[in-house]
Amino acid sequence: MKRLSLLLTLSVLLCGVVSAAQPPNVILIISDDHAFNDYGFMGSAIVKTPHLDRIASESLVYTRGYVMPVCSPSLASLLTGKMPRNHGITGNDLAESAPQFSEGKLNRKPLMEQLLNNSLMLPKALSDAGYLTFQTGKLWNATFKDVGFTHGMTGKQGRHGGDGLTIGRQGMQPIYDFIETSAKEKKPFFIWHAPLMPHDPHTPPKEILAKYTGKGLTPAAEKYYAMVDWFDQTCGELDAYLTKNDLKKNTVILYLADNGWNAEQGYQGGRAKMTPYEIGIRTPMFVRWTGKVNPLRDEATLAHVTDIPTTILKLASVKAPGDIPGLDLLDREAMTKRKSIFVESYGHDIADLKQPGKSLYARVVIDGFSKLIIPGPAKPTAPFHTIPTEIELYDLKADPLEKTNLAGQQPEVVKRLMAIQDAKWDGK
């Protein structure tokens, strides 16, 4: 009986029945080390993602979304709304040679201070606006309280996210408990759901792994695809909870991956995580708001990681700081007018928190379907980095996996894109 009463409370308080003016609930789902083409709705013939496929079919989907090629800079961009060279988190760890390095790699204080020096902390902005906010999964360098969440799973400073990393792999109950708390307090909720999935360790349940064995895949690929499948199942569980508790109509789901992955090669080289190539930086991005946002699949418009915080702030009726560049993903006019986006590719370790260029592997500008990669001054320090040594130009419409470098054949396009990139870089 108590459970039934709680469900009724959830239904009434969070569906807009009590107050039509109440802003929507927001759930940001961030998958981890997930290639852009490893979804059913993105054309994979191998991995099964029926739940994400269905949610995407109900969403405004941008198939050409772009992030940074490694997790900490991408996540910091989601928290701050800025590019890495502006928010200062250009890698996962401080290099031992970095001026700020002290007391070993486990000392995250310099990184936390750099992060918190930004004008926006998305969770704090939402908390200040009256949301209850909850952190799960990855949260580099800081605790949930440091960045302004009212509730969270990462209570100690750490590298990946400590106790938060149990979400998904050990069930979704912490999220359900938090939603029930928000109902009791009669407040809208924001959930940062960044599970360590399909990121390694690749330890899928045996019954899921069995679906990918005997298919001619390498053992590493079998486990990775099974992890993608497992992650998809947890997304289905979350969406079923929203539906069961009449939360779907007033809960906006936003989705992206933090960076890509190579199923066959993993960390052993190739164009994937830590590289400026498509399989490392491209991700589908989508927004579902049932009854408010019409489902649409957009395969041309460029979307960007910095658009996510801008969109969430707009949904919550919170004014965005003037120094964040992202667009509102739901503003179709502004989105379709955009011509170019930019990506920064840095090393795993940060050479200097105050001089991002020292860690820069490459700058990327994508203009329409033309993509220019400009090598930076930094050189690889780990074997899994595949970094360009010369300018590379690709036609992404004809060559989406970048097999043919056109730089030598199309110098005029190189010159045009270089000018676009330099103007953006100079203007920050």
N, C-alpha and C positions, 0 to 999 in steps of 0.2 A: 504493500500500500504506500509506503514511504517512497519507494522508487517511482511509482505511478505519479505521485504528487510532484516529485522532482521533474519528471518528464513534462508534465503539464506546465510547470513553472518555466522550464526551458522554452517550450513552445510559445508561451505567451510573451515572455520578456524579450526574447531574442528574435522574434519574427516581425517586429514592428507593430504588433497589435496594441501594445501599451502606448507607444509614442511613435507616431508616423515620422517625426522629425529625427528620430535616433539614427545616427549614421550606421552604415553596414558593418558587420563583423568582417574581418579580413584574415585570410590564412595565406601566408607566403610559403610555398613548397619549393625547396631547393635540393635537387638531387646532386650527387657528388661523383665526379669522374665518370661522366655519362656522355657518350658520343652522340652527336646530333642526329645520326641516322639509325640509332638503336632503339627505335620505337615502332610499333606497328603503324601508327598514323604518319610516321615519317618514311615508311616504305621498307622497313626491315623484313626480310624473308626468313629470319632466324628467330629473333627474340619475340616473345609474346607479351604484349602490354595492353590487355583488353580494357583495363580500368582507366588508364591514362588516355587510351584511344577514345573511350566514351566521353570522358570529361572534356577532352579537346574538341570533340564533335559538338559540344554544347557551349563552346567558347569562341572568343575572338582570338585567333591563332596567328602569330607571326612566325613563319618557319625560318626566317632569317634574323634571328636574334644573335647578339654578340656579347661576349664576356671577356675577361682576362684569362690567360691560359693556365693560371694556377689559383688555388682556392683562396688563400688569405687576401690577396689584392681584390679578388672579385667580391668576397664577403664584405670587405671594408668599403667597397663602392656601394654596396647595397645599404650599409649603415649610414654612409655619409652623403651619398648622391654624387660623389666626385670621382674623377679619374685618379689612378694611383699616384701619379706625379704630383697631384694636388692634395690628396689626403695623406700621402707619405708612406703608405704600407705597400711596398713594391715587391715583397717576397714573403716567404713563410717564416724565416728565421734571420737573425743577424749573423753576418759572416764574422768569423773570429777576428778578422782584420778591421772590422767596422769600429769607428771611434766610440760608438755607444756600447760596444760589447764589453760586458763585465760579468763576472760570476758565472760564466758558462751559458750555454744555450737555454737553460731552463729559466733564466732570468727574463721575464717578459715585460718588466716594468717600462723600459724605454719604448717598446712597441705600443704598450697601452697608452702611455703619455702622448705619443705621436697621434694615435687614433683619436683620443679624446680632445685633441687640440683643434678639431674641426668644428665648423659652424653648426652642423646637423648631426644628431644621433637620432635616427629614425624612431627607435623604441621610446626614447625620452619625449620626443615631440608628440607621439601618440598618447603616451601616458599623461602628459601635461594637458592633453585635449580631452581627457576623461575616459580613455580606453583602459581596460585591464590588458596587460601585455605579457606574453609568455614566450620564453626562449626554450627551444629544444635543439638537440644536435650540436653542430659545430658552432663555436664562437671563439675565434682566435684571440688570445692575449688578455682578455678581460673576463670579468664575471657578468652575469646578467644584470646585476645592480649597477655596475660601472657604466653601462651604456643606456641605462634608463628603463629596463624592463621592470614591471611591478612583480612579476613572478618568473621563475626559471629553474633550469636543471643544472646549470653550470655555476656552482657557488664558489669555486676557487679558480684563481688565475691559472691558466695552463696553456698548452700548445693547441690542441684540437678542440677541446670542449668538455673534458672530464666526464662527469656523470651524465651530461646531456647526450652523450654518444650512445646510450642504451636505447634511445627512442627508435622504434621500428623493429630493431633486432630483438628486443625484448617486449614488444607489444606497444600499443598506442594509448594505454590507460592514462598516463599522465596528462595527455591532451584532453581526454574526456573529463577527467577530474577538474581541470582548469576551466573548461567550458561551464561545468556545473557551478563552479565558484563565481564566474562572471554573471550567471543567471541569478544567483542569490544576491549579488551586489547590484543587480539591475544596471549593468554597464555593458557596452559593446566590447568585443574582444579583438585583439590582434595576436596571431600566433606565428612565430618564426619557426618553421619546421625544416630543419637542415640536417636530416639524418645522415649518418656515415654510410650511405647506400647510393649506388652500388660499390662505393669505394672499398678497397681492401681493408681488413682481411676478407677475402672472398670465401665466406663460410656459409653457403646457402643450405637450407634444409635438404635432406637427401631426396625427398619426393620431388622437389623442384629441380634439383640437379639432374635427376633421372630423365627429365624432359629434353635435356641437351646432350646427353651422352649417346654415343653411337651414331653421331651425325657427321663424322669426319672433322670435327673441331679439335683444336689443341686442348689439353687439360685446362690451361689458363683461360681460354675462351669459353669453355663449358661453364666454368665457375663464374666468370664475369657475366655471361648472359643469364645464368640462373640468379645472380644477384639483382640484375635489372628486373627480372620477373618477380622476385621477392619484394623489391621496392614497389613495383606496380601493385602487388597484392595489398601492401600496407596502405597505399593511396586509396584503393578500393574500400578497405575497412573504414578509413576516415570518412570517405564520402557516404558510405552506408550509414554511419553514425549521424551525419548531418541530415540525411534524408529521414531516418527513423525518428529523429527528434524535431522535425519540422524546422530545421535551421537553414535549409538549402537556399531558400529564396532571399534571405537577408544576410547571406555569407558569401563574400567574394573570394574566389580562389585565384591566386596568381601563381604561375609556375615558370621555372627555368632550371637549368643545370649550371653549376659554378664553373665548370670547364669540361673539356672532353677527355676521351680515353681511346686507346687502341686495343681492341679485344685480343688480337693475336700477339702484339708486342709488349703491351703494358709499359713497364719502366725501361724496357730494353732497347730504346731507340724508337725511331719512326716519327711520323708527323702526328702528334697527339698532345697529351698534357705537356705543358712547359714549352710548347712551340706556337708560333704565330699562324700556323696553318689551320684550315677550316675545321678539321676534326679535333683541334685543340681549343678553338675559340667560338665556334658556332653552336647555338642551341635553339630549339624552339622555345618561344615564350607565349604564354596564353593567359587570358583573363576570362573567368566565368562568373557571371552574375545573372542568375536565372531570372528571366522576365525583364531585365534591365539592359543587358548587352546582347545584341543579336549575334548568333553564331556566324562566323565568317573565317575562311582560311585565306590568308594573305601570303603569297609566295614571292612577292617582289619588294615590299616595303622593308626598310632596315629598322630593326629595333635594337635597343642597347641596354646594358645592365643598369645604367644610370636612369633609365626611364622608369624602372620599377619603384624606387622610392618616391619619385615625383608623382606617379600614378596613385600610390597608396596615400600620400598626403592629400591629394585632391579628393579621393574617396572619403577621407576623414574630415574634409573641410578645414584642413590645416594649411596655412600659408607657408609655402616653401621659401627657404632662404634664397636670396638673389644670386648666390654664387654656385648654385647647382645647375648643371646644364641639361638635365634630362627632360624629355617630353612626357606628356600624359598619353599612355598607350591607348586610352579610350577616345582621345581627340584625333579622329580619323583625318580631319583636314590637315592638322599640323604634321601628323605622322607621314601621310602620303606626299607632303611637300618636301620632306627631308630628302636630301640627295646623298649625303655622305655621313659615315660614322668612322670612329677611330678606336684602335686597340693598342695597348702598350704591352710588350712582352719583356719581362725581366727575369733575372736569374732566381733560383730557389732561395738563395741567401742574399740579404741586403748588404751592399757594400758600405752604404752610408745613408742613414735616415734623412739627412739634410741635403743630400745630393743624389736624387734618383737616377740621374744619367749614368752614374758609375755602375749601375746594375742593369742597364738597358741592353737587351739583346736585339730588339727590333721595334720599329714603329710600323703600324699598319693603317692604311687608309683604304676604305671601300667606298667607291663612288658608283652608285647603280650596281652593275654587275662586274665592274672593273676593280681589281684589288692590287694594290702596290704594297710590297714588303720592303722596308728600308733597314738594312743592318745597323745595329747600334755599336757602341764602342766596347761593350762587355763581351767576353768570350765564355763559352761553356766550361763549367767546372765539374760536370757529372756526365756519365756516358749516355743517359737517356735524353739529353737535350739535342734536338736536331734543329740547328739554328742556321739561317741563311748567311752566306758569306758575301753575297752580291745582291744587287737590287733584283727583285723578282716581280713580275707582272702576270696576272692571271685573268682570264675571262671566265667568271664563275658560272655564267649561264651555260656556256658550251663545255666547261671543264670544272665541274663543282669540286672535284678532289685534287685539283691543282697538279696535273701531270705535265703540263706544257708551259714553260716560262716564256712569255712573249716579250720580255723587256728588250731584247735585241732587235726584234722585228717591229716594235711600235714605240720608238723613242719619243714621239710627240705625245703619246698617252702617258708615258712615264713622266715627262716634263710637266704635263697638266696636273697629274695627281701629286707629284712632288710639291708643286706650288700650293695645292690645297692643304697638304699635310704641314708644310712649313708655316703657312699662315695660321693654322690652328695651333701649332706648337708654340709659335711666338706669342700668340694671343692667349694661350693657356685655356 
